Amino acid sequence: MKPSCRERPGRVGRPTVVGLAGCWSAVMVGCLIVSPEAVGWSERVSGTPSTLSMAGLVPPFALLPEQLTGRALVPVGGYVLSPECEELVNNLRRRGVQVREVYEDLCVPLEAYVISKGSSSPSKSASAGPVIRREKRCIPAGSYHLPSRQPLGPWLASWLEPHSRHNLLGQLSLRSGDLPAAAECIIWRLPQPLPLWTGPPRLLPEERQPLRPITEALLFGPEGAVSYGFQGTPARIGEWLDAEHFLQVKDNKLWKVEARSGQAELFADSEQIARSLKALPKISPEVIQRWSTAVQFRFNPDRSGFLFDIGDELAVGYFDGRPAVQLTRSGGRKEYVTFSPDGRWVAFVRNGNLFAVELTTQKERQLTHDGHADVLNGKADWVYEEEVFQRHGQAYWWSPDSQQIAFLQFDDRPVRRFTITRFEGNYGGVEQYPYPKAGEANPLVRLGVVTLEGGQPRWLPLPADLYPPAQTLIVRVGWRPLPNQERNLPPVHHGDSQQPSGDGSKPVQDKDRSSARPDNPHHQRARYAPYAYVQNRTQTWLDLLVWDGLEQAPRRLLRETTAAWVDDVGAPHFLPDGSFLFLSERSGWKHLYHYAADGRCLRRVTHGSWDVQDVLRVEADQQRVYFTARLTSPTGVDFCRTRFDGPVELLSEKGKTHQISLAPGGKLYIDRFSDPYTPPQQVLVEIDRGPIRRLDTNPVRERERFRFGKHERVRIPLPDGFVLEGAITYPPGFDAKRRYPVWLFIYGGPRMPTIRDEYSAGRLLDQSLASSGIVVVRVDPRSASGKGAQSAWSCYKQLGVQELKDLEGAVQWLVNQGWADPQRMGLSGHSYGGYLTAYALTHSKVFCAGIASGPVTDWRLYDSIYTERYMLTPQENPEGYRRSSCVEAAQHLHGRLLIIHGMVDDNVHVQNSMQLAEALQKANKSFEMMVYPSARHGIRSQHYQRTQLEFIRRSLGVNP
C-alpha cells in the first residue's frame, strides 16, 4: 500500500516513494532538502530518469576539507537528502556526520534555490543571490535527515549551504560542466522548523558483521524487563481532533498535525501549561513539571483543558494558559473520573458512591448515599469488572445531553468472600474480597438513573418474575435518542400487577396511567432514554430492554438466543427514526441485522461464513455502514462497508490485520496494519481515493543484525475436516531430514485466537528456542479460532475435551511431516493455556512435558460469570465439570509437569494449583512446582522466563 507523492505540473523528475523504516525517535528540525537531480544523481534519457554512477560524486567528495575554512556559516536546522543519495550519505557518515532516516511522508511548503542550466556555480554568483521559489513538495519516507546540531554541523554546512565557496553542487558543476539538463532546483529549504520522525539508518556495509544468533540474553532488557520481539516503536498517533487533524507525539511533545500534509503546530505548549498550573497556590513544582512536559492527557470534551490530580483532589488545567481550577477538596480517592459530554461537570466514584462537581462553581454534589464496602454505585465489583466490563470498572454512563447519569449498583452482600494470604514482613497478612465461584451466589445488580439537580436515584423497574435478581445479569447499559413521538411521555406508576409481554417484540404496557405527572422535569426535557442488555446467569439468552420513561416498565425489543451461550457483541446503533442495527451470532457467525423501532427484524444487512468485528460508523441518511470484519481471512481483520441492502465492499488490503481510526466526518482514516512478516505500520487513507501519506514505515533496522529461523504460517487439516490455523518457527539451517524436538505454545480460550495476520516472525522467545534447535509451534484449537461462534460452541459444557482432541490432531500432523520427533513433544501456556497444558498431561500421552502457568485446574474453582457461560452451573452440568477437571484426573499424569503460580493471584487463585499438587501427591506422581509469593495473575520477571526456558531445554534434551 503506497501513497502517491505528487509533483507540481511541469516539474522535472519523478516522485520518490520508499518502503519500510525502523526504530522511532522524533527530531525537530528546520531542513534543507538536496534533490537527487541537483547532485547529478539522475539524468533524463528520452524523457525517463535514470541513475548515474557514483563516479561523478566521489571525486568532489574526496575534495571535502577535514576542517572548516573561510567564513563561518550559520546552518539551518538540518538537511534532508533523498533516498537515492544513499552512497553520498554513507560517505558523509564515514566522515562522522550524524544521519537519521526519515520514517514518514511529509508534504510541506518549501523554498527552492534555483540555478538554471548553464549558469555559474552558487559560489561564483553569490553576489547576485539565488532565485527563491516557494512550492509544496513531498519528502518521502526513507529520506535522510542530517541535523545541524552536531559536532560537524558547521563543516557540513560549508558543503550544503548554497552560498558556501565549498558548495558541493558547485564542485560538481566545475568538474562536470553544467548541471544535468534535468536539474533546476538545487536545494529545498523548509522556512520553518519541522518535527520529524526519524530512526537509525541501515548499517554501513563495512559495519555489517555476520548475523548473530538470537539468544536468551535478548529476552531481557534493562533491569530484567522482558522484551517481546522486534516490533520497533510505532509512531504515537493519537485521537482525531476533527475531519482533517489528529494529535501526534514527536520530539516528546504533543502536536496538532494536518493529516494530509503532515504540517504540525504545537498543541501542548509547556510554557502555557505551566502558566495555567501556577495559578493554583499550593501546587508543587513537581506537579507543574510533570504536566507541563506531558504528552498524554485526560481531555475535556473540546480539548481546551485536561484533568489532573493534586494528591487525592481533582483539578483542571488549560492549554492556553488560563488559570487552572481545583475542583474538589473533599479528600478520599476519586475513581473513574469523567467529564460530562458538554464539559460542564466531572463525575467520579468515591467510597462506593457517585459524585459530580460543576466546573464553574466547584460545587460537589453527592448523587448516591448508600454506597459502602459491599454496595458499590457506578463502580463494578470484582466479577463484573473482570468478566463483563473487560477489566474497566466504570459502571456509570452520561446521557448525551449531560442531564442524567445511568449507573449500576452492585450489592455483594450475598457473595462469599475469598481469602488470599500474603507473606511479607514478620506476620504476613490477608486479603478478602467477594468472589462468586461457579454455581454460587452472584452480586445483586440494579440499574438507576440520577439527575445532576440532585434527589434520590430512580431505580428502573425490572419485573422480578421475568428477571429474578439472584439469577439476572445486566451486562450493558447505554442511552438511545428518543424519536419525536416518544419524547415527553408521562411517567407511569409501576405496580406489582404489571406483566411484560412474552413475545419479545411488543412493548410492555402498564395498566395504570392515573399517576402520570406531565410536569415532571425528567419527562418534559427528555431527549434520551436508557437501554440495557439483560441476561440469565448462564447467559443462554440476552434481552434488549428499553425504557421510555424512568417509572415505566421496560419494553423488550428482542431476545437473542443461539445454539449455546450468548455473548455481548456490542452496542446497538440507534438511527434517527428509532430503528437500530444489532449484531447477532444466532447463525453461528456474527452479522448485522436491521430492526424497526418496535423490535421487528427488517433485514439481515450482512451474511456469509465470516464475522463482523466492530461497527465504526453508520450513515443513516445513506443507509450505509462502515465496519471491520474477518471477511477475507479468519486470521485477519478487514475494513469494509455496505449499504443496508447492498453487497459488502472491501476497503483495505487482504492478508493483514487492520486497525482503523476513522476521522469524525469526512473520508480520512488512519490504517494501522501488519502481516505475519511485516512489523506494524501506519498510513493515512482517503475512502474512495486510496493511500494519501505514510505515517509510520517502522522498518526495525535492528532485525538486520540477527539470524532468524524461518517463520511459516500453516493450516493443519484434522480428520473431521476442520482446519486449524498455526505458525511454525524453524531452527536456522533447518534440515527436513532430521528429527527435531517440538514445543507448542497455546492459549486456547474460547473466542481468543493467537494466530493472526499480524507480525509474529520476530518473536524473541520463539526465535531463541529455535536457535537452540527446537521447532516452535503455535496453534489455536477450533474453539479459540476466528472461525465464528459455530466453531467456539465445540467447547460448550465440556471445556478442554475438544481442545485436547484438536491439539492431538495437530501433533499427529507435525509427526507426519517427517521432521518432528514424537517422543519429544512439549507444550505450555498461561491462564487458560495453563489449564489446557495441565488438562493435556492428565488426559493424554502425546506430550512428554508441559508447563502449566497460572492454571485453572477445576472449573468449580473459577468465577461464576466466565465459567457458567461455557459450562452452565455445576448443579446443571456435573458430568461436564468432572470431565473437564485436571484435579480428578491427577492419577493419569503422563510426562514431566511444571506448575507455576502467583501466590496472591486474585483471578485464578493459587488454590487451583495447590489442589492439583495435593491430588498428584496422593496419586504418588512426580512433578515440579514454582510459586511467586508476591505475584498476581500476570507474572513477569527474568526468573519466571528462565525457569520455563530451562525446563523446556531440560525436558527436550537440548542445550542452550
Number of C-alpha atoms within 10 A of each C-alpha: 12 14 16 17 18 13 16 9 6 6 10 17 19 12 14 18 19 19 14 18 26 29 23 25 20 18 19 18 22 21 26 26 25 21 23 21 25 24 23 23 21 22 21 16 9 7 10 10 16 13 13 12 11 13 8 15 21 14 13 18 16 9 11 18 12 8 10 17 12 10 9 12 16 12 21 21 20 25 26 26 25 23 21 19 17 16 14 17 20 18 15 16 14 11 12 12 20 19 21 21 26 33 32 26 29 24 17 18 18 22 20 24 19 19 21 17 14 12 12 17 24 27 19 14 13 14 9 8 13 16 12 16 13 14 13 16 20 21 24 25 27 28 26 27 27 26 25 23 14 15 11 16 20 20 22 23 23 26 21 23 23 23 21 20 19 24 21 25 25 26 23 22 22 14 14 13 14 17 27 20 16 20 24 19 23 24 28 25 24 23 15 13 14 20 21 25 27 29 25 21 23 20 14 12 8 6 8 11 11 9 12 11 18 22 17 18 9 15 20 16 12 7 8 12 12 16 15 14 18 20 22 19 17 21 23 13 18 15 13 20 16 13 16 18 21 20 22 22 21 23 15 14 20 24 24 20 22 17 25 19 19 23 18 22 15 16 19 24 18 22 13 18 25 24 20 23 28 19 16 15 7 8 14 12 11 9 16 18 14 12 19 22 17 16 19 13 13 14 18 22 15 11 14 14 23 20 21 17 14 14 11 13 16 22 19 20 29 23 23 16 19 16 19 22 20 21 22 20 14 12 11 12 13 19 18 16 17 22 23 23 17 13 17 15 21 21 27 23 27 23 18 23 20 27 21 24 21 19 19 10 10 17 13 18 15 17 23 21 14 13 19 13 11 16 21 25 31 30 27 25 23 20 23 23 16 17 16 20 15 10 13 14 19 21 24 26 21 21 22 18 13 17 19 21 25 25 25 24 26 24 20 23 15 15 18 17 15 14 15 17 13 15 13 10 7 6 8 9 11 11 12 12 17 19 24 23 24 23 21 16 17 29 28 20 20 19 24 22 22 21 18 18 9 12 11 12 17 14 17 20 17 19 18 12 9 13 14 13 19 15 15 21 25 21 17 18 21 21 20 22 20 20 15 11 9 15 18 20 18 22 21 21 18 19 14 8 10 15 16 20 13 12 11 20 17 16 21 19 16 17 13 13 14 10 11 14 15 13 11 12 10 19 20 14 11 19 20 23 23 26 23 21 21 23 24 19 21 22 22 19 17 23 19 22 21 22 22 25 22 21 17 23 26 25 23 26 23 20 18 20 18 18 14 22 23 21 20 17 15 14 17 21 16 21 20 14 14 19 20 21 24 22 26 23 23 17 16 21 20 25 23 23 19 23 21 17 17 17 21 15 18 13 14 17 21 21 16 12 15 21 27 26 19 17 21 15 15 19 11 15 8 9 13 16 20 20 18 23 25 22 22 15 19 20 20 21 28 25 25 20 21 18 18 20 13 12 12 17 13 16 17 21 14 17 18 24 28 26 16 20 16 21 19 16 11 12 14 24 23 24 22 19 23 22 20 21 16 20 25 24 23 23 21 20 26 16 13 9 9 16 19 21 27 29 24 28 27 28 29 24 18 16 16 15 16 14 16 25 25 15 21 15 19 16 13 20 15 17 9 7 8 14 18 22 25 19 23 21 26 25 24 18 11 17 11 11 9 10 15 23 21 29 25 23 21 23 23 27 24 24 19 15 22 22 23 24 23 21 20 24 25 21 18 23 20 27 29 24 27 27 23 18 22 26 26 24 24 20 27 27 33 29 27 26 26 25 24 23 28 19 19 23 21 20 21 21 24 21 25 28 19 16 24 20 15 24 24 18 19 25 21 16 15 18 17 12 9 14 18 23 15 20 14 19 24 27 28 24 22 23 21 22 23 27 30 33 35 33 29 26 28 22 22 16 14 19 23 19 25 30 29 28 30 30 29 30 31 22 26 23 18 21 22 25 24 20 22 26 21 22 26 26 24 18 10 13 14 14 12 19 22 17 18 24 24 33 24 18 20 26 17 16 22 20 21 18 26 22 22 24 30 22 23 23 20 19 18 23 23 23 17 22 28 16 18 23 21 14 18 22 14 11 14 11 18 14 14 12 15 14 17 15 15 13 16 19 20 14 19 13 14 15 12 15 16 13 13 18 17 14 18 24 18 13 19 20 10 14 11 14
